[in-house]
Amino acid sequence: MTSKKSLTFSLISFILLACIILYAILILKTEPHIPLLLSLVSIAILAKGFGYTWGQMEKGLIDGIIVGIKPVLILMVIGMLIGTWMMSGTVPTMLFYGTDFISPQFFTIGALLVTIIVSSFTGSSFTTIGTVGVALMGLSASLGVHPGLAAGAIICGACFGDKMSPLSDTTNFAPAVAGVSLFNHIKHLMWTTIPALIVTIVIFVIMGTGTSEGALTSIENVQGHLSQTFNISGWTLVSPLVVIILALIRFPTIPALMIGVITGILTILLVQGQMSGSAIIDMLQNGFQMQTGDQTVDEIVNRGGVQSMMWSISLIWIALALGGLVRALGMLETFVNLLETKIKSRGNTIATTALSSIGVNVLTGEQYLSILIPGQSFRPHFERQQIDLRNLSRTLEDAGTLVNPLIPWGVSGAFFASTLGVDVIGYLPYVFFLFLSPLFTILLGYTGIGVGNDVRHR
């Protein structure tokens, strides 16, 4: 296919995709599954008209879906883990003692700092969200904190470690693509990370939590119902402690989470006295269900199970299939090549790279592709213009890793929404750190602050 024909096809496909998704989600207020599926079918039909074969498209669909196998497996295991930690009394114990130690007025700052620490040591936002994130969301409900605000603080902290920790996959992947050493990459990230984090903390302090006095009076009721329903014991915290230790020693994620499920089931049997095998199996499948007599407590603990993750899993499959099709049809490369011809200055080069990472995120829902494709495409431009390659790796991290949770059909966005029980639109106004990091990276590109000038810096 000629470059002109390819550009025409890509532009029509992108306009079609944008119209379907924006109309369905913003005007009709529908969930994203069917709009994404309609977009996939529409682009496939259009591609057939432009001469692409079904074999090309089928391979793209399969290749796209393969990328999501690991996140989907993690989602299913975390669904079981959440139900197990509810039934075993792990999360109720955390809530019982957490309401004594965490003030509602400082919940967002406390949640932010706790998740920063955990994610920095584990290097994984998924592990952080699936463990302490779940407990903190339950705590926020008992304290009367707005769920979107609570989720925003938790996600900001969890993504800090995903961006900065030397144990993080993306923190290693971005400098590898850019040709920069890991610790030079992390040091260079400080120029955007520290200002973004400071501004985020200031905003959270100014906003407060909006907690009412009426909500504070319910804390004793929540603690009372928790103690009546569960055996509140330090032994219930063994399972999450084991998972965190395994994460710290870089034990594989899925086996570590499965060990969490197994130790949680042992806690159910030994601490809570639940001996029914059928009840445990039903919990793993459908989540924990119990009427405690308090609506707030019921909303907190009645969660989990494999089925609770199926909304997100189906969304991830469709989004990644669409992303695989888009990539197989060459749409991403066409847009990147078009942007390459427009960049002449350092600021434009960095900004265009960031916008490309964001665009790949939107089109594919996959953060690794949002690092790989722009990184490979724009690295020659950084080298020709003698721009320090650390700026490339920083831009890929800021606009690739941190933008994925902002997209409802992104792997991280779907995962966070299902695990925390707050959809992407609900937490979107509060994830300040995720918005600020790519903005700072573009701003520094134009001002020259924290940019450096040695393309050979590795």
N, C-alpha and C positions, 0 to 999 in steps of 0.2 A: 504494500500500500504506500502511495506517495505521501510525503510529509504534509502536503497541503490537504490531502484527503483525510489523513490521520488527524490533523488538527481540527478539521470540520467535524469529523465524527466525535472527537473528544469534547469539543465545545457543546455540540448538541446534546451529547450524553450527560454532561455536567449540568446543563440548564434543565434537562428533563429530571435528573436526580434531585436537584435543588427544589424545583417546583413541586414535585410529588411529596417530598419529605416536609418542606416548610408548610405547604397547604394542609397536609394531613395532621401534623403535630401542632402547629400554631393556630390554624383556623378551625379544623374539625376537632382538635384536642384529643386525638386518638393516641394509642400506644404506638411505639415505633416499629413493631414487628411487621405488620402488613404493609405499611408504606415502604419499608426497606425491601420487602419481598417483591412488591409491585415495581420498584425501581430496578431490581435485579432482572425481572422478566422483561421490562421495557427496554433496558440496555441490551439484553441478549437478542431481542427481536431486531432492534436497530442495528446491532453488530452483524446479524445475518444479512440484512439488507446491504451493508457496506462490504460484504464479501468474506467475513470471518467464518470459519467452519465451527461446527458444534464440537469437534474434537478439541480445538483450541480453547473454547469456552469451558468445556467440561474439565479439562486439566486445570484451568485457572480456579474453578470452583473447588475442586478437590484440594489443590495446593493451599488455597486460602483456609479451608476448614482444618487441614492438618495442623496449622499454626495454633489453633485453639484447643487442641486436645489436652494439653497440660493444664491450662487455666480451668477448663471444664471439670477435669478430675479433681482439682483443688476445690472448686466450688461444691461439688457433691460431698467431698469429705468434710468440708467446713460446715455444710448443712447438718451432717450427722454430729459433728463436734458441738455445734451450738445446742442442738437438742439434748445431747448427752450432758453438757455442762449445766443445762437448766435442771434436768431431772436429778443429777447428782448433787445439786445444791451449791455448785461452784460459783455460778453467777449470783444466786441469792446471797451467799456468804459475802461476796465482794460488795454487793449492794448494802447489806446490813451494816458492815463496818465502814464502808465508804461514805454513807450518809453522816457518820459521826465526824469524819476527818476532812471532807471536802465541803467548803462553803459554796452555796449556790451562786453567790456574787462573783466567786473566782473560779467557777467551774471551767469556763472556756480556757483560761490560762493554765489551769491544772491539767486539763485533758491534753492541751497542746504540748506541754512539757513532758508529760508521761509518755505520750506516743512518740515524741522526738527521741527520747532516751531508748525506748524499746526498738524503734525502727533503725536507729543508728547502730545498735548492737546486733540486730538480726539482719539488717540490710534488705528487709522485705516489707513493703506496705501491705501485701496480702496477709502475711502472718500477723502483723500488728493489728490490722483491722479485724481479722478473724478471732483474735484472742482478747487483748485488752480493750479493743474498740467495741466489741459486743458488750463487755461489762460496763464500759463508760456510758454507752447509750442507755443501758438499763438504769444506771445511776442518774443520768440526766432526766429520765422520765420520773423517777421518784423525787427528784429535787424540783421538778416543774420547769426545767430548762427547755426552751424551744427546740424541737428535734432537728430542724435544719441547721440551727446555730451550733448545736452540740456535734452533729455530724461534720460540719465545716471545720471545727477546731480539731476533731479527731483525724480527719483526712489531711489537713495541713501538716500535722505532726507526723503522720505515717508517711507522707510523701517526702518529707524532709530527709528521712533516712534512705528512702528509695533513690533520692537524688545525690546524697552526700556520702553515704556509707561506702567504704571500700569493699564491703561484702555484697553490695547490690549488683544484680546482673546488669542493669542499665548503666550504672556508674562505671562498670568495666567495659561495656559494649561501646558507649559513645566515644571514649578516647581511642579505642581500638580501631574504630571506623575512621577517625580523624588522624590517626598516626601520632598520638600524644601519649606520654606515660600516665599511668593512673593517678599518681599523687600530684603531678603537675596539673592534671585536669581538676582534681578536687580543690587544690589551692586556688586555681583560677575561678572556680565556681563561687568562692567566697565573695567576689565583687558583686554578684547579683543576689546570692543567697542571704547574706547578712542584712542588707538593706530591706529585702523583701520580708524577712522574718521580723525585723524590728517594726516595720510599718504594720505588719499583721498583728503583732502583740499590742501595739498602741491602739489599733482599731478595736480589738477585742476588749481592751480595758475601757475604752470610751463607750462602747456599746453596752457593756455589762451583760446580763443575761435576761433582764426583763422579768425576773422571778417575782411573783406576788407573795405577799405575806400569807395569803390563803394556802398557797402551795406549800409553804414552809411548815404549816401546821399539820400537813398530812404525812410528814416524815415518820412521826411516831406510829401512825396507823400502818404505814408500809412496813416498818420494822416489826411491828406486832404480828402482822399476817405472815411475814416471812418466817419468823421464829416458830409460829404455830404450824406452818405447812412443811418446813424443811428442818433437818437437823443442821443447825448453823455450827460449823466446825472448821478448824484450821486444816483438817485432813482433806477437806474438799478442794483445797488449793494445790494439792500435790500434782494433779493432772496438768493444769496450766503451767506450773513451775517446770515440770518435765519437758513440756513442749518448748518453752522459752530456752531452757538449757540446751536442748537439741538444736534449736535454731542458732544459738550462739556458737556452737561447735561445728556449724555448717553441715549438719545432718540433712540429707535430702528432704525437701519440703513435704511431699506426699506421705512417705513413711513416718515422718515426725508427727504429722497431723493424725495419722491412723493410730499411732501409739497414744496420742491424746485421747482418741475415742476409746481405745481399749482400757486405759487407766481410768477414764471417766466412768465406764461401765463397771469396773471393779469398785469404784467409789459408790456407785448406786447400790451395789450389792452389800458392801461392807459398812457404809456409813448411813445411807438412807433406808436400808432394810427392804428395798424393792427386790423381790425374788422372782417376779413373773417374767419369764423369758419372752412371752408373746408381747407384753407391754413394752419391753425394751426394744424389740424388733419393730413394733409399730411406731415407737418414738423415732427410731433411726430413719424410718420411711416417711412418716407424716409429721414429725415434730412432737414436742412435749405439749400435752394438753392437761390442764388442771384448773379447777375453779377454787380459788382461795378465799373468795368472799370480798375481795377488794379489786375494783376494776383496774386501778393503776398497776397493781402487782400482776394481774392476769395478762395485761397487755405486754408486760415486760417478759414474763417467763414462758408464755405460750408461743414458742417459736421453734425454729430449726427443722431438721429433717431434709432428706434428699429432695422431696417434692417442693419444698419452699424455694429451691434454687432453680427450678425448671423454667420459670419466667426468664431469668437471666441467661440460662444455658441456651434456650431457643433463640433469644435475641443475639447472643454471641455467634451461634452457628450461622444465622442469616447474614449478620453484619460481615463476618469473615468470608463467607461465600461471595458476597458482593465485592468485598475488597480484593479477593483473589481474581474475580472476573475483571474488575477494573485494571488490575495490574497486568493480567494476561493480554488484555486488549491494548496495552501500551498507553493508556490514558495518563498515567502518572508521569511516565517519561516524557510524553508530549508536553505536558504543562511545565515540567521542570526545565526542559529544553527551551521552551518559550520564555520562561523567566530568566534563564541564563543570559539571553541576548540583551536584557534590559539593565544589567548591573554594571556600573562603571566605577563606583566609589566604595570605600570600606563600609560606610554606613548602609548603603543600599545592598551590598553583598550580604552583610549579617542579617539585615531585615528580611531580605528575600529568602535566605536560608531558613529563618524562623517561620516565615509564612508558608514555606514549602512543607516544613515539618508539621505545622498545624493542618495544612491541607491534606497531607497523607493520612494524618490521624482521622480527619473527618471522613475521608473517602474509604478508608480501610478498617478503622476502629482498632488498629493494631500499633502499639507504640514502638515495637522493634523495627517495623518497616518505616516508621516516621523518623527513625534515626539512620537507618541504613541507606535508604534511597537518596534523601537530600545530602547525606554525608558523602556518599560516593560521587554524586553529581557536582557538588559545589567545592569539593576539596581542590581541584585544579585551579579554580578561580581564586581561592585564598592564596594558593602558592604563587600564581602569576602576579597578584597584586601585593605580594609580600606581607600578607596579613597573618599574624601569629595564629598557628593552627589550634592553639588552645581556645581561641574564640569560636572556632568551628565546633569543637567538642562541647563547649559550654552552651552554645546556641542549640545544638541537638538535644542536650539534656534538658534545658529550660523549656524549649518549645515542643519537644517530643515526649519525654517522660511525664512532664507535669500537665500537659494538655489532655492526655488521654482520659483522665477521670472526669473531665468537663463535658464529655460527649456521651449522651445516653446509650448509644450503641457501641461505645468503646469497651474493650475488654475490662479495663479498670473501672470505668463508670458503671457498667452493669454489675460487676462484682461488688463494688462498694454499696450500691443501692440495695442489692439483695441482702447483703450481710448486715448492714446497719438499719435496714427497714425505712430508709428515706430515699426517695427517688432523686435522680440527678438534678432535676429542676428545683427540688426542695432544698438541696444543700448548695446549689450553684451560687446564690448571692453571698455565701459566707466563706468560700474557699479563697480568701484573699491572697494567700501565699502562692497559689497556683496561677492566679492572674498576674501577680506582680513580677514573678521571676522572668517570664518572657518579655514583659514590658521593659524591665531593667536591662535585659540583655540587648534589646534593640536601642534603648536610650544610650547605653554606654558605647554602642557601635558608632553612633553619630557624634557623640561628644568626644570620644577618644579616651575617656577615663577608664582605667583598668583594662586596656586593650593590649598594650605591648606592641612590639613591632618586629619580632624575630620569628620568621616563618620556620626556622630550623629548630625552634624550641620544642624539644620532645619530652 
